[in-house]
Amino acid sequence: MKLGVLQETYPNERRVALIPALVANYAKLGFEVLVQSGAGAGAFHSDESYQTAGARILPTREAVLEQADVILAVRTAGANPRFEADLPFVRAGQIWIGFMEPLFRPQGVGLLAERGATAFAMELIPRITRAQSMDALSSMATVAGYKAVLLAANLLPSMFPLLMSAAGTVSPARVFVIGAGVAGLQAMATAKRLGAAVSGYDVRPATREQVESVGAKFVEIPLEVAQAETAGGYARALEEETLRRQQDLLGEHLVQHEVIISTAAVPGKHAPMLIPRRVVEAMPAGSVIIDLAAEWGGNCELTQPDEIVQPHGVTIVGAVNLPATVPVDASMLYSRNLYNLVAHLHKVGMLPEPKPDLEDEIARETLVTHKGTIVHSRVMGSLG
């Protein structure tokens, strides 16, 4: 089979779905690797480095799409608004693997289904032990949580660590992180390493130990939530009345901090609005909010996706696709996640010819489209 790697077309996307170091791994699985010229440039991988590793460089995107049996991507289908330009070259039986936003923007995978392509979505990797090496959401959340803190430190008009000098003492910055998933925990750990006084909150009480393990103080608010966590380990969407109560209780803590990093998201749904306008108005001038949920509607009422705004003296960053700003390591992590999934699909008989009725949980949960049909029940639910 021929495996194709495309140059990403999502705005400002610098990651690549395959790094040269893994070309030989795919060759051992029986793949011939085709790479679009310039595909790795954003992550500082030259065409020559791919050729040296054993890949074949093709001059155009169309050439890769026409020849490849399997397409590896970072952002495609619903995760890339420019995806429709590729549709005329998608053929029946071709296999696409990448981030696709199948639950939040399912129309994209619907277009792949219409072309008869088979799609595996990286967002749907099940949260089970044997799938951890394939969990690209966690890998990219680690990068985003780290970079969010660096952005905040750069924008804050004061310093993060406690400093004592003959001229006086600089108090540590007070950082509050909403959400104790992978991104939130990485943000807490990074802020702590920079010397800030860090607090963290999550609607799931079970995360207290994880928050405290990275050196942050767990903030507990008197909010009773039944089934705060899904079977997959994600936070569950709250009822409207409970969400309003959560906003009020959180607001009392948020206004006491200079930096807020919000990471709360619910798969397939708009992000919960946890920081209303009134809280922003009450925050100290010069404060910074980094909203990592901006792409899904944002946790802050005033967030503008992919923009930096400054209402009421508070800087709000609508952070979108932060992993793309750390393309070398993000590409390495994502490439390994992808390879581990492809190797697993190959091992269980899903490649070269997918079998939708296979019992393997990883294959079953990631397979979205096959032979002109959407075969994933949750995606079908998102489409109504």
Phi and psi in degrees as a GROMACS rama.xvg file:
@    title "Ramachandran Plot"
@    xaxis  label "Phi"
@    yaxis  label "Psi"
@TYPE xy
-104.415  130.486  LYS-2
-112.11  124.513  LEU-3
-107.646  142.695  GLY-4
-122.798  122.615  VAL-5
-101.908  154.475  LEU-6
-73.8324  132.09  GLN-7
-69.9888  141.475  GLU-8
-109.69  -5.14058  THR-9
-63.4764  138.838  TYR-10
-52.957  128.008  PRO-11
63.5632  18.2942  ASN-12
-81.1917  118.495  GLU-13
-111.35  -4.65256  ARG-14
-74.8318  162.402  ARG-15
-132.836  149.154  VAL-16
-80.5085  -9.87624  ALA-17
-147.545  126.434  LEU-18
-95.0523  154.292  ILE-19
-54.5882  -33.6233  PRO-20
-61.887  -19.1694  ALA-21
-103.29  1.57286  LEU-22
-59.2689  -43.3058  VAL-23
-64.1487  -32.9545  ALA-24
-62.6861  -41.9266  ASN-25
-68.3811  -35.5476  TYR-26
-61.2286  -36.6738  ALA-27
-66.7238  -24.4546  LYS-28
-83.8504  -5.50684  LEU-29
100.337  11.7429  GLY-30
-93.3102  141.277  PHE-31
-94.7648  126.405  GLU-32
-95.8784  124.314  VAL-33
-111.936  130.496  LEU-34
-125.816  129.409  VAL-35
-66.5967  134.77  GLN-36
-56.211  128.398  SER-37
87.9321  0.780757  GLY-38
-60.2337  -34.7495  ALA-39
-97.8816  3.98182  GLY-40
-60.1855  -39.281  ALA-41
-64.1304  -25.8199  GLY-42
-103.731  16.0867  ALA-43
66.151  35.5314  PHE-44
-112.831  117.56  HIS-45
-82.6797  161.509  SER-46
-57.4488  -38.9134  ASP-47
-62.1182  -37.1409  GLU-48
-66.5989  -34.3684  SER-49
-69.779  -41.6134  TYR-50
-62.8372  -43.0142  GLN-51
-60.7192  -34.3316  THR-52
-78.1266  -10.3356  ALA-53
112.748  4.02687  GLY-54
-85.253  161.048  ALA-55
-107.158  127.191  ARG-56
-90.2585  128.575  ILE-57
-111.148  143.55  LEU-58
-72.4914  -26.4855  PRO-59
-130.179  160.048  THR-60
-62.3685  -43.3167  ARG-61
-60.1545  -37.9078  GLU-62
-63.3289  -41.5614  ALA-63
-65.5033  -46.4298  VAL-64
-62.3917  -36.8445  LEU-65
-73.1527  -29.5659  GLU-66
-98.7314  -29.3585  GLN-67
-76.986  138.553  ALA-68
-86.1415  -30.1654  ASP-69
-126.415  131.706  VAL-70
-112.449  124.873  ILE-71
-100.323  133.506  LEU-72
-140.084  158.585  ALA-73
-85.2352  -60.2748  VAL-74
-126.238  121.773  ARG-75
-147.119  -179.62  THR-76
50.2796  -127.537  ALA-77
-67.9852  -14.224  GLY-78
-86.9532  -0.894026  ALA-79
-139.007  110.168  ASN-80
-63.9754  -14.3287  PRO-81
-96.9675  10.6472  ARG-82
-63.9456  -32.0835  PHE-83
-61.2781  -21.1184  GLU-84
-65.1134  -23.7276  ALA-85
-84.9503  -18.7395  ASP-86
-54.6812  -42.2903  LEU-87
-59.2823  -19.4785  PRO-88
-101.264  -3.82836  PHE-89
-78.22  132.017  VAL-90
-122.007  160.332  ARG-91
-60.3205  135.713  ALA-92
87.1795  -13.573  GLY-93
-69.0342  143.209  GLN-94
-108.479  126.966  ILE-95
-114.798  135.368  TRP-96
-135.306  127.357  ILE-97
168.966  -173.54  GLY-98
-73.7353  130.666  PHE-99
-134.167  -5.19109  MET-100
48.9854  52.659  GLU-101
-69.8967  -21.6576  PRO-102
-94.9481  -35.4096  LEU-103
-86.9909  -36.9054  PHE-104
-131.606  67.9353  ARG-105
-67.9595  -15.273  PRO-106
-60.2733  -29.8032  GLN-107
-62.8617  -46.3536  GLY-108
-71.7912  -23.791  VAL-109
-61.8028  -37.6216  GLY-110
-66.9749  -37.5403  LEU-111
-64.0206  -40.7716  LEU-112
-61.6986  -40.9199  ALA-113
-61.6915  -29.4781  GLU-114
-85.9351  -2.96504  ARG-115
83.054  11.5242  GLY-116
-81.0563  157.545  ALA-117
-99.572  133.68  THR-118
-126.844  133.797  ALA-119
-117.269  123.394  PHE-120
-100.731  126.029  ALA-121
-67.0769  -24.598  MET-122
-66.4253  -18.8935  GLU-123
-99.2615  10.0214  LEU-124
-56.4531  124.152  ILE-125
-67.8292  147.338  PRO-126
-87.3542  73.2741  ARG-127
-125.041  159.885  ILE-128
-57.2904  -45.184  THR-129
-74.9481  -6.46344  ARG-130
-103.882  4.72609  ALA-131
-60.3205  -35.5405  GLN-132
-72.3126  -10.066  SER-133
-105.407  -3.82668  MET-134
-75.6809  85.1327  ASP-135
-70.0694  -30.0929  ALA-136
-59.0299  -43.7828  LEU-137
-67.9708  -41.3163  SER-138
-59.4  -47.3881  SER-139
-72.7713  -30.5474  MET-140
-66.0089  -34.6186  ALA-141
-60.2715  -45.3804  THR-142
-65.1807  -43.3793  VAL-143
-64.6151  -42.0844  ALA-144
-63.0329  -40.8193  GLY-145
-63.3639  -49.4547  TYR-146
-68.8948  -31.2981  LYS-147
-58.9941  -39.963  ALA-148
-68.3145  -40.1785  VAL-149
-63.658  -38.9911  LEU-150
-61.6405  -45.3128  LEU-151
-62.5666  -42.888  ALA-152
-64.3532  -34.3411  ALA-153
-72.0554  -34.7094  ASN-154
-88.367  -24.7929  LEU-155
-68.1849  131.959  LEU-156
-78.9  11.4571  PRO-157
-133.928  176.419  SER-158
-93.1683  158.234  MET-159
-79.5548  -47.5369  PHE-160
-85.8707  161.731  PRO-161
-71.8737  126.633  LEU-162
-132.238  137.003  LEU-163
-120.738  130.12  MET-164
-143.308  174.399  SER-165
-64.7172  -23.8097  ALA-166
-84.331  -10.8673  ALA-167
141.638  177.047  GLY-168
-106.801  132.533  THR-169
-97.2228  119.119  VAL-170
-74.4775  148.988  SER-171
-68.1772  148.239  PRO-172
-65.6119  144.738  ALA-173
-99.8045  115.011  ARG-174
-113.06  132.054  VAL-175
-120.651  125.094  PHE-176
-112.236  124.175  VAL-177
-96.4441  118.736  ILE-178
104.036  124.918  GLY-179
-113.465  39.6394  ALA-180
-80.9628  -162.877  GLY-181
-62.1995  -45.8552  VAL-182
-63.9128  -44.3121  ALA-183
-64.1903  -43.9619  GLY-184
-65.7709  -38.576  LEU-185
-66.1305  -37.8566  GLN-186
-63.9182  -44.0911  ALA-187
-60.3029  -46.4506  MET-188
-63.6826  -41.2353  ALA-189
-67.7686  -43.7232  THR-190
-62.2174  -37.8549  ALA-191
-65.2831  -41.7212  LYS-192
-64.5704  -28.4709  ARG-193
-81.4101  -3.35901  LEU-194
97.8707  9.16669  GLY-195
-78.4145  161.474  ALA-196
-90.766  112.062  ALA-197
-111.504  133.669  VAL-198
-124.345  151.243  SER-199
-139.168  150.638  GLY-200
-138.982  144.125  TYR-201
-148.06  145.475  ASP-202
-66.3959  -17.8462  VAL-203
-91.2899  107.917  ARG-204
-58.9812  -26.0335  PRO-205
-64.9375  -13.1815  ALA-206
-83.4573  -4.11358  THR-207
-51.3863  -49.3182  ARG-208
-61.2493  -38.2243  GLU-209
-67.7873  -41.1748  GLN-210
-61.8754  -46.7972  VAL-211
-68.4252  -27.2208  GLU-212
-68.3571  -22.8161  SER-213
-98.882  10.1209  VAL-214
92.1156  10.6023  GLY-215
-99.3899  159.966  ALA-216
-91.5048  126.886  LYS-217
-81.0222  124.218  PHE-218
-94.569  121.025  VAL-219
-107.244  127.411  GLU-220
-115.054  144.527  ILE-221
-73.3995  75.222  PRO-222
-129.419  114.847  LEU-223
-87.7379  119.075  GLU-224
-127.65  119.806  VAL-225
-79.7101  132.125  ALA-226
52.9495  63.1416  GLN-227
-73.2713  -12.7286  ALA-228
-126.876  140.906  GLU-229
-81.0728  170.899  THR-230
-62.1949  -26.9445  ALA-231
-84.4004  0.590017  GLY-232
93.0089  3.12154  GLY-233
-91.9299  157.914  TYR-234
-67.9442  143.218  ALA-235
-92.606  146.315  ARG-236
-63.4468  138.037  ALA-237
-93.0146  155.4  LEU-238
-66.4206  156.201  GLU-239
-59.2083  -43.5079  GLU-240
-65.5225  -41.0644  GLU-241
-65.0107  -38.974  THR-242
-63.4081  -41.1035  LEU-243
-63.3571  -40.1992  ARG-244
-64.5296  -39.5636  ARG-245
-63.0418  -41.3395  GLN-246
-58.6957  -45.5791  GLN-247
-64.0351  -45.6328  ASP-248
-70.3241  -39.2942  LEU-249
-66.2832  -39.1514  LEU-250
-55.4361  -35.3213  GLY-251
-60.2136  -31.7436  GLU-252
-88.1486  -38.8973  HIS-253
-61.1183  -38.4232  LEU-254
-69.3231  -9.32282  VAL-255
-93.9236  2.60955  GLN-256
-118.993  153.999  HIS-257
-95.436  -22.4036  GLU-258
-130.255  130.327  VAL-259
-123.872  128.951  ILE-260
-118.316  115.206  ILE-261
-108.459  132.566  SER-262
-130.991  11.2598  THR-263
-74.3824  121.844  ALA-264
-145.449  150.867  ALA-265
-121.767  120.301  VAL-266
-51.9788  127.673  PRO-267
81.0048  1.60442  GLY-268
-129.708  164.548  LYS-269
-64.5399  144.802  HIS-270
-63.3942  143.956  ALA-271
-67.6642  137.781  PRO-272
-86.3544  105.969  MET-273
-108.969  -15.3895  LEU-274
-122.458  89.0841  ILE-275
-72.7434  167.794  PRO-276
-53.6391  -41.2875  ARG-277
-61.7552  -31.2627  ARG-278
-71.3309  -42.5798  VAL-279
-59.5873  -42.8739  VAL-280
-62.4314  -28.4787  GLU-281
-91.0711  -6.78623  ALA-282
-75.7137  154.552  MET-283
-62.2987  142.542  PRO-284
-58.9952  139.678  ALA-285
92.032  -5.74101  GLY-286
-65.7751  161.575  SER-287
-130.272  134.537  VAL-288
-120.431  124.306  ILE-289
-107.725  110.978  ILE-290
-100.527  97.8633  ASP-291
-76.0697  -8.08566  LEU-292
-96.4468  12.4756  ALA-293
-56.9805  -37.3409  ALA-294
-65.1566  -23.2173  GLU-295
-109.534  25.9558  TRP-296
110.275  -24.3058  GLY-297
89.6062  147.979  GLY-298
-88.1287  -15.9178  ASN-299
-107.296  136.768  CYS-300
-60.2436  -29.2707  GLU-301
-98.5311  4.78474  LEU-302
-65.2221  137.073  THR-303
-117.297  115.52  GLN-304
-54.5842  132.632  PRO-305
63.5811  23.7652  ASP-306
-133.37  160.115  GLU-307
-114.561  120.343  ILE-308
-121.246  160.595  VAL-309
-135.114  65.4341  GLN-310
-76.6102  138.555  PRO-311
55.7669  30.6038  HIS-312
78.0126  8.06393  GLY-313
-108.858  129.776  VAL-314
-86.8091  121.824  THR-315
-117.599  121.478  ILE-316
-103.376  116.481  VAL-317
-84.7252  78.041  GLY-318
-68.7313  123.219  ALA-319
-126.859  126.685  VAL-320
60.3878  46.2457  ASN-321
-59.9922  -33.101  LEU-322
-56.413  -28.5529  PRO-323
-67.0419  -16.6292  ALA-324
-85.4877  -5.00309  THR-325
-125.652  61.4502  VAL-326
-68.2342  -27.9242  PRO-327
-67.3791  -57.3723  VAL-328
-72.6107  -36.3753  ASP-329
-62.8107  -40.3885  ALA-330
-66.1249  -39.2889  SER-331
-62.7376  -47.1709  MET-332
-64.682  -45.946  LEU-333
-66.0143  -40.3591  TYR-334
-59.8498  -39.7835  SER-335
-69.9006  -38.9779  ARG-336
-58.4359  -47.2894  ASN-337
-61.3745  -48.0549  LEU-338
-60.2866  -43.3775  TYR-339
-61.7771  -37.1259  ASN-340
-68.2299  -47.7871  LEU-341
-59.9159  -43.5485  VAL-342
-62.1089  -38.318  ALA-343
-67.5269  -44.6366  HIS-344
-61.3297  -37.3937  LEU-345
-65.0748  -42.2453  HIS-346
-65.1208  -39.1734  LYS-347
-91.5485  6.76698  VAL-348
87.8578  16.2421  GLY-349
-86.622  -11.4901  MET-350
-128.673  138.07  LEU-351
-84.6956  -13.877  PRO-352
-117.776  105.762  GLU-353
-60.0615  147  PRO-354
-126.7  100.293  LYS-355
-59.3773  -22.1151  PRO-356
-90.726  9.66276  ASP-357
-62.4517  143.797  LEU-358
-80.2969  -17.0684  GLU-359
-60.1802  126.081  ASP-360
-65.3861  -39.848  GLU-361
-64.926  -46.9258  ILE-362
-64.0487  -43.6627  ALA-363
-65.3591  -40.6247  ARG-364
-76.9815  -25.4841  GLU-365
-92.7442  -20.4027  THR-366
-72.756  121.436  LEU-367
-108.805  -45.5611  VAL-368
-128.867  150.411  THR-369
-161.418  126.986  HIS-370
51.9703  47.4476  LYS-371
83.2751  7.09534  GLY-372
-132.028  142.652  THR-373
-79.6954  121.395  ILE-374
-108.959  2.56699  VAL-375
-100.103  122.359  HIS-376
-63.352  -39.3942  SER-377
-67.4871  -36.3687  ARG-378
-68.3512  -40.3525  VAL-379
-61.3193  -37.9837  MET-380
-63.6081  -38.3194  GLY-381
-65.2481  -31.8006  SER-382
-81.727  -8.32536  LEU-383
